Amino acid sequence: MRSLATVVFAILFLTVSVPVHAYDARFANTDRLLQWINDYRKHPQPNAVPAAVKAMHGLGLFKDQEKAGLLIGFIAGVLGSNQKQASKLVTQMFPMPAKEQGIIIRAIAYSGLPDWPALMSKFEKRMALRKPLINDYISGKEKTLDELGVDEGAFVIDSLWGYYAATGSNAPVLRIISALPWSNDIRGSKKFSWAKFRAAFNSEEGKDAVRKITAGNMAKWTLTANAERDRGLLGLYKMEIKYQPPEVVAPLKEVIAAAETYDADRVHKEAKAAIEKIKAKHPGDAEWTRTSYAGSVAIATGCVVASASGVAGIAAPCVIGGALYSGAVKLWNTAR
């Protein structure tokens, strides 16, 4: 009896002390978790998502929420595509520290559910310390993912890729494609001139141009790299050639050509060279340029602009279309 009691005590001790995600090999470390996210849209497992969210927390991936766009977009996509289960799934994501409850709040707001404010209000008591943020979203002070502009930072593009990872929906990819015309502006299109680049450091109009050019290159790089590993995306791009306006078609054809020849590295290098050229052209504003680009670093797709601007620990995008880059662990370790 004493031996049996010892065994029972040991089992109870392990049950209490071992994190939930530790029981699931899929979420044992960052690599496996990201690979699971990559594969999710092919084999959706919504009931496993709460455990994955707890694993994300346990691995320290929520500490910098501005670099967690892909994770927030992914959770949002799962909720949005499982309307009947959404309340249950959110319930199972708790407990969550107050600071990191912002992830859940954003995911609900980004979900696209028709009744997302009601769902958020349902959990208000469980997130009492985050009531100001909840109120900001419900009142419209904070934007939903649909309301955010693609040029409002890498966080938005990462969130869109996260939503795609969860759903396989074309909609978030099409929004990223819409930013492509801005990618060619760094080579001197009629829309943005070098004069506007010079103005970028002393006018809102110029700063807006820089933001858009940044977003355009992030879009081009991630669209190319993702399509190298997800040929379904390549098929979507080719189909969109028939429907997109001319200013989108030209850079989209470049994306298709680069993806077909597995030439995403060249796209990365061209963007890096263009950014270095901007820095060289405005040496007095180099610090502004650096902080502007570095400030848009996001955690998931990593984006060409992040690595091009010399941010330590980022060598490549992290999660792309069913394949995992080693840059993911470096990036997340940096974030931690």
C-alpha positions as CSV (number, residue, x, y, z in Angstrom):
1,M,0.0,0.0,0.0
2,R,2.8,2.4,0.9
3,S,4.5,1.6,-2.5
4,L,1.2,2.3,-4.3
5,A,0.7,5.5,-2.5
6,T,4.2,6.6,-3.5
7,V,3.5,5.9,-7.1
8,V,0.1,7.8,-7.0
9,F,1.8,10.8,-5.3
10,A,4.5,10.8,-8.0
11,I,1.9,10.8,-10.7
12,L,0.0,13.6,-9.1
13,F,3.1,15.7,-8.6
14,L,4.1,15.3,-12.3
15,T,0.6,16.2,-13.4
16,V,0.7,19.4,-11.4
17,S,4.2,20.5,-12.0
18,V,4.7,19.7,-15.7
19,P,3.4,22.4,-18.1
20,V,0.5,21.4,-20.3
21,H,2.4,21.8,-23.6
22,A,5.2,19.5,-22.3
23,Y,3.0,16.5,-22.8
24,D,2.7,17.2,-26.5
25,A,5.8,16.6,-28.6
26,R,4.4,18.9,-31.2
27,F,4.9,21.9,-28.9
28,A,8.1,20.8,-27.1
29,N,10.2,23.5,-28.5
30,T,10.0,26.5,-30.9
31,D,11.0,24.5,-34.0
32,R,8.3,21.9,-33.5
33,L,5.7,24.5,-32.7
34,L,6.4,26.6,-35.8
35,Q,6.4,23.5,-38.0
36,W,3.0,22.6,-36.5
37,I,1.7,26.1,-37.4
38,N,3.1,25.7,-40.9
39,D,1.3,22.4,-41.4
40,Y,-1.9,23.5,-39.7
41,R,-4.0,24.7,-42.7
42,K,-3.5,21.3,-44.3
43,H,-4.7,19.4,-41.3
44,P,-6.7,21.8,-39.0
45,Q,-6.8,20.8,-35.4
46,P,-8.6,23.5,-33.5
47,N,-9.0,21.5,-30.3
48,A,-5.2,21.5,-30.0
49,V,-4.8,25.3,-30.4
50,P,-5.3,26.2,-26.7
51,A,-2.4,23.9,-25.8
52,A,-0.4,25.4,-28.5
53,V,-1.1,28.9,-27.1
54,K,0.0,27.8,-23.7
55,A,3.1,26.4,-25.2
56,M,3.8,29.8,-27.0
57,H,3.5,31.4,-23.6
58,G,5.7,28.8,-21.9
59,L,8.4,29.2,-24.6
60,G,8.4,33.0,-24.0
61,L,7.1,33.9,-27.4
62,F,4.5,36.4,-26.1
63,K,7.0,38.6,-24.3
64,D,7.2,41.2,-27.1
65,Q,3.7,41.4,-28.5
66,E,4.8,43.7,-31.3
67,K,7.0,40.8,-32.6
68,A,4.3,38.2,-32.3
69,G,2.2,39.2,-35.3
70,L,2.3,35.7,-36.9
71,L,1.1,34.1,-33.7
72,I,-1.7,36.6,-33.1
73,G,-2.8,36.2,-36.7
74,F,-2.7,32.5,-36.4
75,I,-4.8,32.4,-33.3
76,A,-7.2,34.9,-34.9
77,G,-7.5,32.7,-38.0
78,V,-8.4,29.7,-35.9
79,L,-11.1,31.6,-34.0
80,G,-12.5,33.1,-37.1
81,S,-12.8,29.8,-38.9
82,N,-14.3,28.0,-35.9
83,Q,-17.1,30.3,-34.9
84,K,-19.1,27.8,-33.0
85,Q,-16.0,26.7,-31.0
86,A,-14.5,30.1,-30.5
87,S,-15.8,30.7,-27.0
88,K,-14.7,27.2,-25.8
89,L,-11.2,27.6,-27.4
90,V,-10.6,31.0,-25.7
91,T,-11.8,29.6,-22.4
92,Q,-9.1,26.8,-22.7
93,M,-6.4,29.4,-23.3
94,F,-6.6,30.6,-19.7
95,P,-5.0,31.0,-17.3
96,M,-2.7,33.6,-19.0
97,P,-0.7,36.4,-17.3
98,A,-2.4,39.8,-17.5
99,K,0.4,41.3,-19.6
100,E,0.1,38.5,-22.2
101,Q,-3.7,38.5,-22.2
102,G,-3.2,41.2,-24.9
103,I,-2.4,38.4,-27.3
104,I,-5.9,36.9,-26.7
105,I,-7.6,40.3,-26.9
106,R,-5.9,41.1,-30.2
107,A,-6.6,37.6,-31.6
108,I,-10.3,38.0,-30.8
109,A,-10.5,41.4,-32.4
110,Y,-8.5,40.2,-35.5
111,S,-10.6,37.1,-35.9
112,G,-13.2,38.6,-38.2
113,L,-16.0,36.9,-36.2
114,P,-19.3,38.9,-36.7
115,D,-19.8,38.9,-32.9
116,W,-16.2,39.4,-31.8
117,P,-17.0,42.3,-29.4
118,A,-19.6,40.1,-27.6
119,L,-17.0,37.3,-27.4
120,M,-14.4,39.7,-26.0
121,S,-16.9,41.1,-23.4
122,K,-17.6,37.6,-22.3
123,F,-14.0,37.3,-21.0
124,E,-13.8,40.8,-19.6
125,K,-13.9,39.5,-15.9
126,R,-11.1,37.1,-16.6
127,M,-9.0,39.9,-18.0
128,A,-10.0,42.7,-15.6
129,L,-6.6,44.3,-15.6
130,R,-6.8,44.6,-19.4
131,K,-10.1,46.4,-19.5
132,P,-8.7,49.6,-21.0
133,L,-7.4,47.6,-24.0
134,I,-10.7,45.7,-24.3
135,N,-12.6,49.0,-24.3
136,D,-10.2,50.5,-26.9
137,Y,-11.0,47.6,-29.3
138,I,-14.7,47.6,-28.7
139,S,-15.0,51.4,-29.0
140,G,-13.0,51.4,-32.3
141,K,-10.0,53.3,-30.8
142,E,-7.8,50.3,-31.7
143,K,-8.1,48.9,-35.2
144,T,-8.9,45.4,-36.2
145,L,-6.7,43.5,-38.7
146,D,-9.1,44.4,-41.5
147,E,-8.8,48.0,-40.6
148,L,-5.0,48.1,-40.3
149,G,-3.1,49.3,-43.4
150,V,-0.5,47.0,-44.9
151,D,1.9,49.9,-44.6
152,E,1.5,50.2,-40.9
153,G,4.4,47.9,-40.1
154,A,5.8,44.4,-40.4
155,F,3.4,43.4,-37.6
156,V,0.5,43.7,-40.0
157,I,2.1,41.6,-42.7
158,D,3.1,39.0,-40.2
159,S,-0.4,38.9,-38.8
160,L,-1.8,38.4,-42.3
161,W,0.6,35.5,-42.9
162,G,-0.5,34.0,-39.6
163,Y,-4.1,34.2,-40.6
164,Y,-3.2,32.4,-43.8
165,A,-1.4,29.7,-41.9
166,A,-4.5,29.0,-39.9
167,T,-7.0,29.1,-42.7
168,G,-5.4,28.8,-46.1
169,S,-7.6,31.7,-47.1
170,N,-6.6,33.8,-50.1
171,A,-7.9,37.0,-48.6
172,P,-4.8,37.9,-46.4
173,V,-2.4,37.0,-49.2
174,L,-4.3,39.3,-51.6
175,R,-3.9,42.1,-49.1
176,I,-0.2,41.6,-49.0
177,I,-0.1,41.5,-52.8
178,S,-1.8,44.9,-52.8
179,A,1.4,46.4,-51.4
180,L,3.6,45.2,-54.3
181,P,3.4,48.4,-56.3
182,W,5.3,50.2,-53.5
183,S,8.3,47.7,-53.9
184,N,9.3,49.2,-57.2
185,D,9.3,52.7,-56.0
186,I,12.8,52.3,-54.5
187,R,14.1,51.9,-58.0
188,G,12.6,55.3,-59.0
189,S,9.0,55.0,-60.2
190,K,6.9,58.0,-61.1
191,K,4.9,57.7,-57.9
192,F,7.7,58.2,-55.5
193,S,10.8,60.1,-56.5
194,W,14.2,60.6,-54.7
195,A,13.0,64.1,-53.9
196,K,10.3,62.5,-51.8
197,F,12.9,60.3,-50.2
198,R,14.8,63.4,-49.2
199,A,11.5,64.9,-47.9
200,A,11.0,61.7,-45.9
201,F,13.1,63.1,-43.1
202,N,11.3,66.4,-42.7
203,S,7.7,65.8,-43.8
204,E,4.8,63.5,-43.1
205,E,4.4,62.9,-46.8
206,G,7.9,61.6,-47.1
207,K,7.6,59.4,-44.0
208,D,4.5,57.9,-45.5
209,A,6.5,57.2,-48.7
210,V,9.2,55.4,-46.7
211,R,6.6,53.3,-44.8
212,K,5.0,52.2,-48.0
213,I,8.3,51.4,-49.7
214,T,9.2,49.4,-46.7
215,A,5.9,47.5,-46.8
216,G,6.3,46.9,-50.5
217,N,9.6,45.2,-50.1
218,M,8.5,43.2,-47.2
219,A,5.5,42.0,-49.2
220,K,7.7,41.2,-52.3
221,W,10.2,39.2,-50.2
222,T,7.7,37.2,-48.2
223,L,5.5,36.5,-51.2
224,T,8.5,35.2,-53.1
225,A,9.9,33.1,-50.2
226,N,6.6,31.7,-49.3
227,A,5.8,30.7,-52.8
228,E,9.1,28.9,-53.1
229,R,7.8,26.4,-50.5
230,D,4.1,26.6,-51.1
231,R,3.4,26.1,-54.8
232,G,-0.3,26.6,-54.1
233,L,0.6,30.3,-53.5
234,L,2.4,30.4,-56.8
235,G,-0.8,29.2,-58.5
236,L,-2.8,32.0,-56.8
237,Y,-0.3,34.6,-58.0
238,K,-0.6,33.4,-61.6
239,M,-4.4,33.5,-61.4
240,E,-4.3,37.0,-60.0
241,I,-2.4,38.2,-63.0
242,K,-5.7,38.2,-64.8
243,Y,-7.5,40.4,-62.3
244,Q,-5.0,42.8,-60.7
245,P,-4.3,46.3,-62.0
246,P,-1.2,47.0,-64.1
247,E,0.7,48.5,-61.2
248,V,0.3,45.2,-59.3
249,V,0.8,42.9,-62.3
250,A,4.4,44.1,-63.0
251,P,5.9,43.3,-59.6
252,L,3.7,40.3,-59.2
253,K,5.3,38.8,-62.3
254,E,8.7,39.5,-60.8
255,V,7.6,37.6,-57.7
256,I,6.4,34.7,-59.8
257,A,9.6,34.5,-61.8
258,A,11.8,34.6,-58.7
259,A,9.7,32.0,-56.9
260,E,9.7,29.7,-60.0
261,T,13.5,29.8,-60.2
262,Y,13.9,29.7,-56.4
263,D,15.6,33.0,-56.5
264,A,14.2,34.6,-53.3
265,D,17.7,35.3,-52.1
266,R,18.2,37.7,-55.0
267,V,15.0,39.6,-54.0
268,H,16.5,39.9,-50.6
269,K,19.8,41.2,-51.8
270,E,18.2,43.7,-54.1
271,A,16.1,45.1,-51.3
272,K,19.1,45.2,-49.0
273,A,21.1,47.1,-51.6
274,A,18.3,49.6,-52.1
275,I,18.1,50.3,-48.4
276,E,21.9,50.7,-48.2
277,K,21.6,53.1,-51.1
278,I,19.1,55.2,-49.2
279,K,21.3,55.3,-46.2
280,A,24.3,56.4,-48.3
281,K,22.3,59.1,-50.0
282,H,21.2,60.5,-46.6
283,P,24.1,59.9,-44.2
284,G,22.9,62.6,-41.9
285,D,19.6,60.8,-41.5
286,A,21.1,57.3,-41.2
287,E,20.0,56.9,-37.6
288,W,16.4,57.8,-38.5
289,T,16.4,55.4,-41.3
290,R,17.9,52.6,-39.2
291,T,15.4,53.1,-36.4
292,S,12.5,53.4,-38.8
293,Y,13.2,50.0,-40.4
294,A,14.3,48.3,-37.2
295,G,11.2,49.5,-35.6
296,S,9.2,47.5,-38.1
297,V,10.8,44.2,-37.3
298,A,8.3,41.5,-36.6
299,I,8.7,38.0,-35.2
300,A,7.4,35.6,-37.8
301,T,8.1,36.3,-41.4
302,G,11.2,38.3,-40.4
303,C,10.8,40.2,-43.6
304,V,13.6,41.4,-45.9
305,V,13.6,44.9,-44.5
306,A,14.4,43.6,-41.0
307,S,17.5,41.6,-42.0
308,A,18.5,44.3,-44.6
309,S,18.6,46.9,-41.9
310,G,21.2,45.0,-39.9
311,V,19.0,43.8,-37.0
312,A,21.0,41.2,-35.1
313,G,19.8,37.6,-35.0
314,I,17.6,37.8,-38.1
315,A,18.9,36.0,-41.1
316,A,15.8,34.9,-42.9
317,P,12.0,34.7,-42.6
318,C,10.9,32.2,-40.0
319,V,7.7,30.5,-41.0
320,I,6.9,30.2,-44.6
321,G,4.5,27.9,-46.5
322,G,5.2,24.6,-44.9
323,A,9.0,25.0,-44.4
324,L,10.9,26.2,-41.4
325,Y,13.9,28.5,-41.5
326,S,16.6,28.2,-38.8
327,G,16.4,31.9,-38.4
328,A,13.2,31.4,-36.4
329,V,15.0,30.2,-33.3
330,K,17.6,32.9,-33.5
331,L,14.9,35.5,-33.9
332,W,12.8,34.3,-31.0
333,N,15.8,33.9,-28.8
334,T,16.6,37.5,-29.5
335,A,13.0,38.5,-28.6
336,R,13.2,36.6,-25.4
